[in-house]
Each structure stands twice: as structure tokens, then as C-alpha cells.
């Protein structure tokens, strides 16, 4: 294909040497087929390398796990063709809401009260409970229910965390009480525009580091102390910049859950529950400073979580660790440092894939600068981020999440039975490995098709020429297929 | 993307695959990532496989579709066409005017 641009009407420029093009295309097809055949042969010779690990290894699949990546790629290509031909004008760029009814006024304070009570329980269990992560309420509640369950609930129901957020509820209660006493106070500072969503990025990175890298991450006392510190920081931020401004941008969890809740069909605004068109809330996402980094961080942190348990990092990691050990560091700091480098590499790889896709889009039409395209298509990664989270943590949520049943009755691990559920145990037959694998594949495919849809809709509203729009979406298709294949490989590569 | 940049990207990708292969991922990883590579390589080389057919499909769909069985002739009332432009000049200059225009369009 020549590099010349098509006319604005979108007609393909006439090309010479059609026969040569066909010959080249035939050669390309032959090369891909040869490579596939070679790899299949390699797999036959070297089966232990191609055998799946993790859930895919445990599941009884009718075909090799890698074929799911190929099938997912085919689904994406078919979706791309269907979108290109059937979706001819932008449909998501304008949000359409349909009012469903009023939300009871007492619901928000009630949710806030529940949030504050749960937060108090986390602090109490952390300091007073037994220091074992399986018996204490805190690790399961924070790493499973809060970190995985709330994002899933946000995608299903909307931004429910804003109602349950303990720091927001506490601040709103203080504001309400002070108004009743006749004290009105406005925020002394305006939220700086340059800061954007960077606090959310920093907070997510810090939490990801705590969960995946820090050696003492399961210690309930550590968790309770960090929760208290975060609560204090949030109150300080809200006192300086205002409750709503800080909650949306400064609160790492509030900002993260709010971003994912844009995938939901429901939205509450001014006390009214609305139904909205799927994905339309992402199309009007304000791309403030740090938004691109935020979506890449969500994918990058999950990628490292998968890779850190896989063959590649388990081969490279010890070498990096030995470098730090050689510098005189103890085994724990050396391990944490090497894993920190791994996390940065995962972030860099994910960012490079997206940056490469956007560079490719830029090569289609020079009308748009790189930074504009980067920001303009960043929202397409949000469904992928959620797909990665759901796929990677689904087994954790459905298996370890059951533990909250008995931990709720015995949060301190001291033989209490508050709700009569202390004898419950985790039922691993609730869902088998094969079903989990299928859910993971479905989540990844659906997330990437949603990303492709968002990108296609944005391209239609951005590019004047149909040719440019289609060509730009070839690049987004490549990005989506890469993330799908990477996600499935990471899932199959996990040694569990 | 310039030719130099494309060569750099291909070299970088190759070295990453090689590094991962050395690290122990090899055949398993390549099998998973093959669809992505198959898509990315033509794009880096500025090939957009199937775009002509895709644009033809888009163009085909964007044409107004006629319902099957719908009447092909216009139901509008036929009207006499008045000569305009070049035809008007020709009519005025002609010793014997050209035949009258048909009533139906």
C-alpha cells in the first residue's frame, strides 16, 4: 500500500501494479501460514512449553488454550468489519439519559453510614484481631471485596462507591452538622487543573505496589494503619479543595471506581436515577491531565500481577534480584526492588503498545498531533482495563470472596459467631476451573470489542474521510488484538 | 512513520520476542501472540489488508436502498420542460427548432 492519502471523499486512490500487490499479499499469507505451521510443529516437538498453566492448565478444555487467543482475534476482526460497514455515523458522542425515578433521599446517608461502620470495623479488626491473614477480616475485605468486588459492582450498578465512601460520608456529615450550627465554610483552595487525575494514578500505583510487591501486605495492623493514614489524607484534601472536587480527582479509589462506573447503564444525578446508552458515558469522559496514565496504570498493574506469577518474570526476576543482592541489599528489599522494576516494565510495555497504535493512527492523517490522538482515544482503554481486572481476579472473587461469609461473623478471628455464619467455608465446587476460564475469555473479548466500538465511534467523529477513519481503526484493531492475546497469555501463564 | 522508524520498530519487536524467548516463554508465548503479530506487521509496513473490499462494502451500504417491489418510475406528475441555458440559445438561433422535449422525464 502506498503512503499517499486518499481524497476527502474517502475513495481509495487508484493504484498501479495491482497484480504485484496480489502477489505480495499472497506471499504475506504464505509467510503467516508458514510461521503458524512452524509454531505448531514446535509445539508438537516441545509440548511442555505450549502446555497451558494456571486456570487454563487446570481446566479441561476441548482445544489448546492458545487457540482461544486466535478465536478471540477472529472475533475482534469480525467486529471490526461489522462496525466499519454497519456503524456509519457517531452514536455515542452525545449522552442520552432516560429518567427512571427518584432515589430516596435517605439512601445516601444510609449508605454513608454503612461505609463508615465498615471502615471502623477494618480499623478495629486490624488492631485487635489475630495477625493471620486467613482469620482476620481485613486482608480478605480489602484485597477481595473492596479491590475487586467494588469495581465489579460499580460496572453493574453505577458509581455506588461515592455513596458508601467512608471519608466522603464523614466529610459530608461534618459539613451538614456545621451548617446546622450556622457555620458555613467554603474550600480555601481551588483544585489545580494541572493536577488532574494524577493523584488517582499515584494512589493506584501505591495500592498495586502494596498488594503485589510489599512483603508484609497481609499484616492486618499494617492495613489498618494505612487505611487510617489514607482517611486522614482524604479529609485533609477535602478540607482544602472541597468535598466533591477532591472526591472526583484526589481520591484514588473514588476516581478509579468512578471511571469504571462509566461502563454501567445507570447513573444517579441530582437525586434522579437515569438509564443511559451503553458506553456513552465513556465517550464524554473529560480527558484531564493524568487520564491517559490512569487507564494505562489499571492495565499495567494487572498485567504485572499476571506476569509476576508466570514463567517470564520468574525467569528474569531472580537475575534482577541478584543484582540488588550484589549491591549489599537483604533478600526482602532486593526482591521488592526487583518486583518494582517488573511493575515499571509492565507499565512501559502496556504504554508502548498503546503509543505504537496511536503513532500508527497519526501516520494515517497528519491533521492531528500525537498528543491529541493519545487523549482522544484514551477512553477506549477503560473497558479493557475492566476486562483485565475481571479476568485476572474473577477466580479470587468467586472463591476467596466466599470467605467474607465466615469472617463477617468472626472478624477478629477470636471464635466469635455474630451472625451464625462462622462455620461457613469456601466451596471450591461453586464454579469449576473450566467455567472460570470461559468467563475470563468472555470478559477479555467483550472488553476489547467494547474498546473497539468506542474507538470506531470516535474515529467517525474525528476523521473527515472514511478511508482515514478505516485505516486508523486498523491500528486500534491491532492494539486491541495485542491486549487480548497478551491478557490470555498472562492468564494461561500463571502458575497457580 | 518514516522508513527508519519502521525498521527500528521491527527490530525492537524482534529483540523483545527474542529476549522473551530466551527468558523461557518461547513457543507458548509466540502461539498466543501470533494473531497480534500477524496484524501488526502489515500495518508497520503500511499495508492495510482488505481495505479496498471494506471500503467497497461501506460504499455499497451508504447507497440509498430501494425496497424490493417498489415502483422504479417516478410517481410525480409529469411536467413540460422549458428549454434553458444552451438549449434555449440553440432554440432561438435555429431556423427550424429542434423537436419538442418529451413531456415525461
Interface residues (C-beta under 8 A of the other chain):
Chain A: X1 X2 X3 X10 X11 X12 X24 X25 X28 X32 X35 X36 X39 X42 X43 X46 X49 X50 X51 X52 X64 X66 X69 X70 X72 X73 X74 X77 X81 X84 X85 X86 X88 X311 X312 X315 X316 X356 X359 X360 X363 X466 X467 X470 X471 X474 X475 X477 X478 X481 X482 X484 X485 X486 X488 X489 X492 X493
Chain B: X1 X9 X20 X23 X24 X25 X26 X27 X28 X29 X30 X31 X32 X33 X34 X35 X36 X38 X39 X40 X42 X43 X44 X46 X47 X48 X49 X51 X52 X54 X55 X57 X58 X61 X62
